[in-house]
Amino acid sequence: MHRLNNAVEILLCLFIAGMFGFLSSCVDEIDEEFRFTSTRKTMGQYIEDEPDLSEFTAILEKSKTLGLLKAYGLYTCFAPSNSAIEKYYEAKGKSSIDDFTEEELKQIAYDHLVYGDTLTSGDFGIGRLNQMTMSRGFLSISYSANNIFVNGKSRLVEKDISTHNGMLHIISEVIDPSRYGVVDQLSKEERFTLFYEALILTGLADSLQRDVDESYNPNLYSHFIIYPRETNPSWRYDEVPEQRRYGYTILMESNETMEANGITDIESLKTYAASVYDNVYPEDAGITDVTDRRNSLNRFVAYHLIDKELSLEGFIDAYDNGNVVKTVDMYEYIETMCPNTLIEVTKLRKTLETNLLNYIPSTGRRVEILSNFEENANKAQNGIYHEVDKMLVYDQVVLDEHSSKRLRFDMASLFPEFTNNNIRGQKHTLPCKHVWFPHNYIERVKATPQTTLGYVESNERLMNYQGDELFMDVKPGNLYEFTITTLPVPAGTYEVRFGYLTNYGRGVCQFYFDGVPTGVPVNLNNDGAHEAIGWVRPGSDLSDLDGFENDKMMRNLGYMKGPACLQAPDPVWTGGAADGRRDRRHLRKIIGIYTFDKAGHHTLSVKGLSGGQFMIDYMEFVPISALENEDIY
């Protein structure tokens, strides 16, 4: 994969020429290079000269797009063959290109083009590509036998055709993403009419309408970019989000699943919902208005709705990267639109099962996501929907399970913006991407003007949970100050912690939980070997080989070792520490013990006291009843 900045190349060439006194000759060379005098054709020329791409050439010409592919810039193009376009015409009830408007043709062209990157088939991976198309959509890659598919249907007939300004792949079907919103798309599904009726009746369909924040302009924030990717930095480069998209996921039972549970119409669904939610929320049992968020039917439907667009990989598999120890079960927590509720997603290592919703270990009870839709058929303009195999409810059994175990929230899981804008869940690359966020881009984060929120995507050199991290930065001479709103936590008494990676640029800060100071300031520069923390590597003390006595001593000082479920596969920065428990720089700070009278969100506020950068990897909420038998993972 290559990304270039032509302006940077020109300036660099001019600078070098000036140093050697050959300015005029260098300018001549630049002019020739950027006239594409290379023996290789431009992408536009290649497509134009290829007989089996003549229909696509016509689309590019009539949409005034062909010229772009003959000019500057880098492109990846998925070009449909003539037969693919003829099938597309027939499917749309058209006879030729003349039956489309210029705007429609531009949409078709842009659906097949990625600007700014040359993507070979080796760059694809599985699932959604990082890069957007020129129509501001995302493409999904899947594999079957020896074939590669784009959006499930478009097979790569010929791949990795290198041109002067890009990479070309020829495909068997026109890429035709849905232009419908997720609710409109769902309305066409005949197997889910009862759920759809409830979605409309409760008014919750109105919560699934947003698509793109048109007021967001990334060009206003170019000052955040200190290390452009084009300069080939050694370990990191900076970006700002290209757009601010919203997205949704609907989990739903089919009519058949409903019927198997005695539900055949909306009235019997109301009765079923009341049998679940009136027990969990008895104080709201008398509310009959189905549009009231406390009503049982409303809660039933809302528990199926998520304000993140989650592909099958996006529930948990996308985060099972090299930083995750493969012998330890994984957990992810997702907030639903039912107030103050979570869905737990489990990945079991021994049985190789994934995407288990609200798994109950003692009984094996779980809800599973089915793959019953043709690839991408359940994908809408602003979301996606999936079928579940059983009734998905937040009943007392689920509530009790969530209330009795350690809840560890990777910080990136708190923010729908990360998922909806393809920021979280990317595979490790070097250099590593740092994403900077303008103020108010992330709804759950409030920060002072001098504080800037950043995110490090998965990096196998970092001893971080799932490889990523959140950080707050300030210019020299300033102090950071911010507040993060957590995911909802059930009522109960919990020990609250935050996990972080120390270094000598962190500084000292004061924590506040739900607005109340949490003891004395904390020096985040200190690694575990500092006397104020007392970390001892497990196995290094013959009288305490497992490190459990040292764990007790550290807890008395308000600290814990990192979890043994995370690792840094590239040891360049860790000295070869096997996992987070054996790395003295990865620590957990115990913020305090708190009693929550009711389920709800909480806030973690931090004020810098000595400058430096703040970093946070995850938060933990551990019921005090679970502390005695808590594992090291």
C-alpha positions in Angstrom: 0.0 0.0 0.0 1.3 3.5 -0.9 0.1 6.9 0.0 1.8 10.0 -1.5 1.6 13.7 -1.2 2.6 15.1 -4.6 3.1 18.6 -3.2 5.6 17.2 -0.7 7.5 15.4 -3.4 7.7 18.5 -5.5 9.0 20.7 -2.7 11.5 18.0 -1.7 12.8 17.8 -5.2 13.1 21.6 -5.5 15.0 21.7 -2.2 17.5 19.1 -3.3 18.0 20.8 -6.7 18.6 24.1 -5.0 21.3 22.6 -2.9 23.1 21.4 -5.9 22.5 24.4 -8.1 20.5 22.5 -10.7 17.1 24.1 -10.2 16.1 24.4 -13.8 16.9 20.8 -14.7 15.1 19.5 -11.7 12.0 21.5 -12.6 12.1 20.0 -16.0 12.4 16.5 -14.5 9.4 17.2 -12.2 7.3 18.5 -15.1 8.1 15.4 -17.1 7.3 13.1 -14.1 4.0 14.7 -13.4 3.0 14.6 -17.1 3.2 10.8 -16.6 5.9 10.1 -19.2 6.4 6.8 -17.5 6.1 3.8 -19.8 3.3 2.6 -17.5 -0.2 3.8 -18.3 -2.3 5.8 -15.9 -5.3 4.1 -14.4 -7.6 6.1 -16.7 -5.6 5.1 -19.8 -5.5 1.5 -18.8 -9.2 1.3 -18.3 -9.8 3.2 -21.5 -7.7 0.8 -23.5 -9.1 -2.4 -22.0 -11.9 -3.8 -24.3 -13.7 -5.6 -21.5 -14.0 -2.3 -19.5 -15.5 -0.3 -22.3 -18.9 0.1 -20.4 -17.1 1.2 -17.3 -15.1 3.7 -19.4 -18.3 5.1 -20.7 -19.6 5.5 -17.2 -16.4 7.3 -16.2 -16.5 9.6 -19.2 -20.2 10.6 -18.8 -19.8 11.2 -15.1 -16.7 13.3 -15.8 -14.6 11.0 -13.6 -12.2 9.5 -16.2 -10.0 12.7 -16.2 -9.3 12.2 -12.5 -7.8 8.8 -13.2 -5.5 10.3 -15.8 -4.2 13.0 -13.4 -2.5 13.4 -10.1 -3.2 11.4 -7.0 -3.4 7.8 -6.1 -6.4 5.5 -6.6 -7.6 2.0 -6.0 -10.3 1.0 -8.5 -12.6 -2.0 -8.5 -13.7 -2.0 -12.1 -16.7 -4.0 -13.2 -16.4 -5.9 -16.4 -18.8 -5.3 -19.3 -20.9 -8.4 -18.5 -21.1 -7.2 -14.9 -22.4 -3.8 -16.0 -24.9 -5.4 -18.4 -26.3 -7.5 -15.5 -26.6 -4.3 -13.5 -28.5 -2.5 -16.2 -30.9 -5.4 -16.4 -31.4 -5.6 -12.6 -32.2 -1.9 -12.5 -34.6 -2.1 -15.4 -32.4 -0.1 -17.7 -31.3 -0.8 -21.3 -28.1 1.2 -21.5 -26.0 3.9 -19.9 -28.3 6.5 -21.5 -31.0 5.7 -19.0 -29.0 7.1 -16.1 -28.5 10.7 -15.1 -25.0 12.1 -14.9 -25.3 12.3 -11.1 -26.4 8.6 -10.9 -23.4 7.7 -13.1 -21.0 9.6 -10.8 -22.4 7.7 -7.8 -21.7 4.4 -9.6 -18.2 5.5 -10.5 -17.4 6.8 -7.0 -18.7 3.5 -5.4 -15.8 1.8 -7.2 -13.0 4.2 -6.4 -10.8 4.8 -3.3 -8.7 8.0 -3.4 -5.4 8.4 -1.7 -4.3 4.8 -1.4 -3.1 2.0 -3.7 -4.5 -1.2 -2.2 -3.2 -4.5 -3.3 -5.1 -7.7 -2.5 -2.5 -8.3 0.2 -3.7 -5.2 2.0 -7.3 -6.3 2.3 -7.6 -8.4 5.4 -11.1 -9.7 6.4 -14.1 -7.3 6.8 -14.3 -3.6 6.3 -11.5 -1.8 4.5 -10.0 1.1 6.4 -10.4 3.4 3.5 -13.6 4.9 2.3 -14.7 5.0 -1.3 -15.1 8.4 -3.0 -18.9 8.0 -2.4 -18.0 8.0 1.4 -18.9 4.4 1.9 -16.9 1.4 3.2 -16.2 -1.8 1.3 -16.2 -5.2 2.9 -13.8 -8.0 1.9 -14.6 -11.7 2.3 -13.1 -14.9 1.1 -14.4 -18.2 -0.3 -12.1 -21.0 -1.4 -9.5 -19.2 -3.6 -11.8 -16.2 -4.4 -11.9 -12.7 -3.0 -15.2 -10.9 -2.8 -16.1 -7.2 -2.4 -19.3 -6.6 -0.5 -20.1 -10.3 -0.7 -21.0 -10.5 -4.4 -18.3 -8.9 -6.5 -15.6 -11.5 -7.1 -12.1 -10.3 -8.1 -11.7 -11.6 -11.6 -8.3 -10.1 -12.0 -6.4 -8.4 -9.2 -3.4 -6.2 -8.5 -3.0 -4.5 -11.8 -0.4 -1.8 -11.2 -0.8 1.5 -13.1 1.2 4.7 -12.9 -1.2 6.3 -10.4 -3.0 3.4 -8.7 -4.0 -0.2 -8.3 -6.8 -1.8 -10.4 -8.9 -4.8 -9.7 -11.5 -6.2 -12.1 -14.7 -7.5 -10.5 -17.6 -9.7 -11.6 -20.5 -7.6 -10.2 -21.2 -3.9 -9.9 -20.8 -2.6 -6.4 -24.3 -1.5 -5.4 -24.5 -0.4 -1.8 -27.8 0.2 -0.2 -29.0 3.9 -0.2 -31.7 3.1 2.3 -31.5 3.8 6.0 -31.4 0.8 8.3 -35.1 1.1 9.2 -36.2 1.3 5.5 -34.0 -1.6 4.7 -35.5 -3.7 7.5 -39.0 -3.0 6.3 -38.3 -5.1 3.2 -37.5 -8.2 5.3 -40.5 -10.5 5.3 -39.2 -12.8 8.1 -39.0 -10.0 10.7 -42.4 -8.2 10.3 -43.3 -8.6 14.0 -40.1 -7.0 15.3 -40.4 -4.3 12.7 -44.0 -3.6 13.8 -42.8 -3.2 17.4 -39.9 -1.0 16.2 -42.3 1.4 14.5 -45.0 1.2 17.3 -42.6 2.2 20.0 -41.3 5.1 18.1 -37.7 3.8 18.4 -37.3 3.8 14.7 -36.9 7.6 15.0 -33.7 6.9 17.0 -32.1 5.2 14.0 -32.2 8.0 11.4 -28.9 9.9 11.6 -26.3 9.3 8.9 -23.5 11.9 8.6 -22.8 15.1 10.5 -22.7 17.5 7.6 -21.3 20.3 9.7 -18.0 18.4 10.3 -15.1 19.6 8.1 -11.8 17.7 8.6 -9.9 20.5 6.8 -10.5 22.8 9.8 -8.3 20.5 11.9 -5.2 20.0 9.8 -3.1 21.8 12.5 -3.4 18.6 14.5 -1.2 16.7 12.0 2.4 17.1 13.2 3.7 13.9 11.6 2.1 13.4 8.2 2.0 9.9 6.8 3.7 11.1 3.6 6.9 11.9 5.5 7.4 8.2 6.4 7.8 8.7 10.1 9.5 5.9 12.0 6.7 4.7 14.3 3.6 7.0 14.2 1.8 9.3 11.9 -1.1 11.7 12.6 -4.6 11.9 11.1 -8.0 13.4 11.9 -11.2 11.6 11.1 -12.3 12.1 7.5 -15.9 12.5 8.5 -18.3 12.1 11.4 -20.7 9.3 10.7 -23.4 7.7 12.8 -24.3 4.1 12.6 -26.7 1.5 14.1 -27.0 -2.2 14.7 -30.4 -4.0 15.1 -30.5 -7.4 16.6 -33.8 -9.1 16.0 -35.7 -12.4 16.3 -37.5 -13.8 13.3 -41.2 -14.4 13.2 -40.4 -18.1 13.6 -38.4 -17.6 16.7 -41.1 -15.3 18.1 -43.7 -18.0 17.4 -41.6 -20.7 19.1 -41.9 -18.5 22.3 -45.6 -18.1 22.0 -45.5 -14.7 20.3 -47.7 -14.4 17.2 -48.8 -10.8 17.2 -48.0 -7.4 18.8 -50.3 -8.1 21.8 -48.6 -11.4 22.7 -45.2 -9.6 22.3 -46.4 -7.0 24.8 -47.3 -9.8 27.2 -43.9 -11.4 26.7 -42.0 -8.2 27.2 -44.0 -7.4 30.4 -43.2 -10.9 31.8 -39.5 -10.0 31.6 -39.1 -6.3 32.2 -41.9 -5.8 34.8 -39.9 -8.2 37.0 -36.6 -6.3 36.5 -38.3 -2.9 36.8 -41.4 -3.4 39.0 -41.7 0.3 39.6 -42.5 0.8 35.9 -44.9 -2.1 35.5 -47.9 0.2 35.2 -46.6 2.2 32.3 -48.8 1.3 29.2 -47.6 4.0 26.8 -45.4 2.0 24.4 -43.4 5.1 23.4 -42.3 5.7 27.0 -38.7 4.5 27.5 -39.7 2.8 30.7 -42.5 0.7 29.1 -41.8 -3.0 28.9 -42.3 -3.3 25.1 -40.2 -0.2 24.6 -37.4 -1.7 26.7 -37.6 -5.0 24.9 -37.1 -3.4 21.5 -34.5 -0.9 22.7 -32.4 -3.7 24.1 -32.0 -4.9 20.5 -30.7 -1.5 19.3 -27.1 -0.3 19.4 -25.7 3.1 18.3 -22.7 1.5 16.6 -22.6 -0.2 13.2 -21.3 -3.7 14.0 -20.4 -6.2 11.4 -20.1 -9.8 12.6 -16.4 -9.2 13.2 -17.2 -5.9 15.0 -18.8 -7.5 18.1 -15.5 -8.9 19.3 -13.3 -10.6 16.7 -11.9 -7.4 15.3 -10.2 -6.7 18.6 -8.7 -10.2 19.0 -5.4 -9.0 17.7 -1.8 -9.8 18.4 -1.9 -8.0 21.8 -4.5 -10.5 23.1 -3.4 -13.8 24.7 -5.1 -16.5 22.8 -5.6 -18.9 25.7 -7.8 -16.5 27.7 -11.5 -16.0 27.0 -12.4 -12.5 25.7 -15.2 -10.2 26.7 -16.6 -7.1 25.2 -19.4 -4.9 26.6 -21.9 -3.0 24.4 -24.3 -0.4 25.6 -27.9 -0.7 24.2 -30.6 1.9 23.7 -32.5 0.3 26.6 -31.5 2.7 29.4 -28.5 1.7 31.5 -28.1 -1.8 30.1 -25.3 -3.8 28.5 -24.9 -6.8 26.3 -21.9 -8.9 27.1 -20.1 -10.5 24.1 -18.0 -13.6 24.9 -15.4 -15.4 22.9 -14.6 -18.9 24.3 -11.1 -20.2 23.5 -11.6 -23.9 24.3 -14.7 -24.4 22.2 -13.7 -21.8 19.5 -17.1 -20.1 19.8 -17.5 -16.4 19.3 -20.2 -13.7 19.4 -22.0 -15.3 22.3 -24.4 -12.8 23.8 -25.0 -12.8 27.5 -23.3 -16.1 28.0 -24.1 -17.7 31.4 -21.2 -20.1 32.3 -23.1 -22.0 35.0 -25.8 -23.1 32.6 -24.4 -22.5 29.1 -27.3 -20.2 28.3 -26.5 -17.8 25.5 -27.9 -16.0 22.5 -26.1 -16.4 19.2 -25.9 -14.2 16.1 -26.9 -16.1 13.0 -25.2 -15.6 9.6 -28.5 -16.1 7.6 -28.1 -13.1 5.4 -26.4 -13.1 2.1 -23.1 -11.1 2.5 -24.0 -7.4 2.7 -27.7 -7.9 2.1 -28.3 -6.7 5.7 -26.2 -3.6 5.3 -27.9 -0.3 5.0 -26.7 3.3 4.4 -26.5 4.0 8.1 -26.4 0.6 9.8 -26.8 -3.1 9.7 -29.0 -5.8 11.2 -28.5 -9.3 12.4 -30.7 -12.2 13.3 -30.4 -13.8 16.8 -31.4 -17.4 17.4 -33.2 -16.9 20.8 -35.1 -14.2 22.6 -32.6 -11.4 23.5 -33.7 -9.9 26.8 -32.2 -8.1 29.8 -33.8 -10.3 32.4 -32.9 -10.9 36.1 -30.5 -13.7 35.1 -28.5 -11.4 32.8 -28.6 -8.6 35.4 -27.3 -10.9 38.1 -24.5 -12.2 35.8 -23.4 -8.6 34.9 -23.6 -7.6 38.6 -21.3 -10.4 39.9 -18.3 -10.2 37.6 -15.4 -7.9 36.7 -16.4 -5.5 34.0 -13.4 -4.4 32.0 -14.1 -1.7 29.4 -11.5 -1.0 26.8 -11.6 2.8 26.5 -12.3 2.7 22.8 -15.5 0.6 23.5 -17.0 3.6 25.1 -17.2 5.7 22.0 -19.6 4.9 19.1 -17.7 7.4 17.0 -14.7 5.1 16.9 -16.7 2.2 15.4 -18.9 4.2 13.1 -15.9 6.0 11.5 -13.7 2.9 11.1 -11.2 4.0 13.7 -11.3 1.1 16.2 -10.5 -2.5 15.3 -7.8 -1.9 12.7 -4.9 -4.3 12.3 -1.4 -3.5 13.5 0.7 -1.5 11.1 4.0 0.4 11.3 4.1 3.3 11.4 1.2 3.4 13.7 -1.8 5.7 13.3 -2.5 8.4 15.9 -6.0 9.9 15.4 -6.7 13.4 16.8 -10.2 14.5 17.6 -11.6 18.0 17.6 -13.5 19.1 20.6 -17.1 17.7 20.7 -16.4 15.0 18.1 -16.7 12.4 20.9 -19.9 12.9 22.8 -18.7 11.1 26.0 -15.6 13.4 26.4 -15.6 16.9 27.6 -12.3 18.7 27.8 -10.8 22.2 28.3 -9.8 24.1 25.1 -6.1 23.4 25.7 -6.7 19.6 26.0 -6.6 17.5 22.9 -8.0 13.9 22.7 -5.9 11.3 20.8 -6.1 7.6 20.1 -3.4 5.2 19.2 -4.6 2.3 17.0 -3.5 -1.2 17.7 0.3 -1.4 18.0 2.0 -4.7 18.8 4.9 -2.8 20.4 2.7 -1.5 23.2 1.8 -3.6 26.2 -1.8 -2.5 26.0 -5.2 -4.2 26.3 -6.2 -4.9 22.6 -3.1 -2.9 21.6 -4.7 0.5 21.5 -4.9 3.4 24.0 -6.5 6.8 24.6 -4.5 9.8 25.6 -4.8 13.5 26.3 -2.2 15.9 25.1 -1.5 19.6 25.7 1.1 22.1 24.4 4.1 22.9 26.7 3.1 25.1 29.6 -0.5 23.9 29.7 -2.3 21.4 31.9 -4.9 18.9 30.7 -8.4 18.6 32.2 -11.2 16.4 30.9 -14.2 14.2 31.9 -15.1 10.9 30.4 -18.5 9.3 30.8 -18.4 5.5 31.2 -20.7 2.8 30.0 -23.6 2.0 32.4 -22.8 -0.2 35.4 -25.5 -2.2 37.4 -26.3 -1.1 40.9 -23.9 -2.5 43.6 -20.7 -1.9 45.4 -17.6 -1.9 43.2 -13.9 -1.4 43.3 -13.1 1.0 40.4 -9.7 1.0 38.6 -8.0 2.4 35.6 -5.3 0.6 33.6 -2.4 2.5 32.1 1.1 2.3 30.7 3.7 4.4 32.5 6.5 6.5 31.0 8.4 9.6 32.0 6.2 12.0 30.1 3.0 11.4 32.0 3.3 13.8 34.9 1.2 14.1 38.0 -2.6 14.3 38.1 -5.7 14.4 40.3 -8.5 11.9 39.7 -12.2 12.6 40.4 -14.9 10.0 40.3 -18.4 11.2 39.8 -17.1 14.7 40.6 -15.5 13.8 43.9 -11.6 13.8 44.4 -10.2 10.3 44.8 -7.4 10.7 47.4 -4.0 12.2 46.8 -2.6 13.1 43.3 -1.0 10.3 41.4 2.4 10.4 39.7 1.9 8.5 36.4 5.7 8.7 35.6 6.4 6.1 38.2 6.7 2.5 36.9 6.0 -0.5 39.1 9.5 -0.6 40.5 9.0 2.7 42.4 8.8 2.3 46.1 5.4 3.9 46.1 4.1 1.0 44.1 6.3 -2.0 45.0 5.9 -4.2 41.9 8.0 -7.4 41.9 8.2 -9.5 38.8 6.3 -12.9 39.3 8.9 -15.7 39.5 11.8 -13.5 40.7 11.1 -14.0 44.4 11.7 -17.6 45.4 9.4 -17.2 48.5 6.6 -15.8 46.3 7.0 -17.4 42.9 3.4 -16.6 41.7 3.6 -13.1 43.0 0.4 -13.3 45.1 2.0 -11.9 48.3 3.4 -9.1 46.3 -0.1 -8.5 44.8 -1.5 -8.0 48.4 1.3 -5.6 49.2 0.6 -3.6 46.0 -3.1 -3.5 46.7 -2.3 -1.9 50.1 -0.5 0.9 48.2 -3.5 1.3 45.8 -2.0 -0.5 42.8 -2.2 -3.8 40.9 -0.2 -5.5 38.3 -1.5 -5.5 34.8 -3.7 -8.4 33.5 -2.0 -11.5 32.1 -4.5 -11.5 29.2 -2.5 -8.9 27.2 0.9 -9.0 25.6 3.2 -7.1 23.2 4.3 -9.4 20.4 7.0 -7.0 19.3 9.3 -6.8 22.3 11.2 -3.7 21.2 9.7 -1.5 23.9 8.9 -4.1 26.6 12.2 -5.9 27.0 10.5 -9.2 26.3 8.0 -9.1 29.1 5.6 -12.1 28.6 2.4 -10.3 29.4 0.9 -7.3 31.2 1.4 -8.9 34.6 5.1 -9.3 34.1 5.7 -5.8 32.7 6.4 -3.2 35.4 5.2 -0.4 33.2 1.7 -1.7 32.8 -0.3 -1.0 36.0 -3.8 -0.7 37.4 -4.5 2.1 39.8 -7.3 1.5 42.3 -9.4 4.6 42.3 -11.6 3.6 45.2 -14.7 1.6 46.3 -18.1 3.0 45.5 -21.7 2.0 46.1 -24.1 2.7 43.2 -27.8 2.8 44.4 -29.0 2.3 40.8 -27.7 1.3 37.4 -26.2 4.2 35.4 -23.3 6.0 33.9 -20.4 7.4 35.8 -17.7 10.0 35.2 -14.0 9.9 35.5 -12.4 13.4 35.6 -8.7 14.1 35.5 -6.8 17.3 36.1 -3.1 17.5 35.2 -0.9 19.1 37.9 2.5 19.1 36.3 2.2 19.0 32.5 2.8 16.0 30.4 0.5 13.6 28.6 -2.3 11.5 30.1 -2.9 7.9 28.9 -5.6 5.5 29.8 -6.1 2.0 28.4 -9.2 0.6 30.1 -11.4 0.9 33.2 -12.5 -1.9 35.5 -15.6 -2.1 37.8 -15.2 -5.2 40.1 -18.0 -6.1 42.6 -16.4 -6.4 46.0 -18.0 -9.9 46.2 -15.7 -10.9 43.3 -12.4 -9.6 44.7 -11.4 -12.6 46.8 -11.5 -15.0 43.9 -10.5 -12.6 41.1 -8.1 -14.2 38.5 -4.9 -12.7 37.2 -6.4 -12.1 33.8 
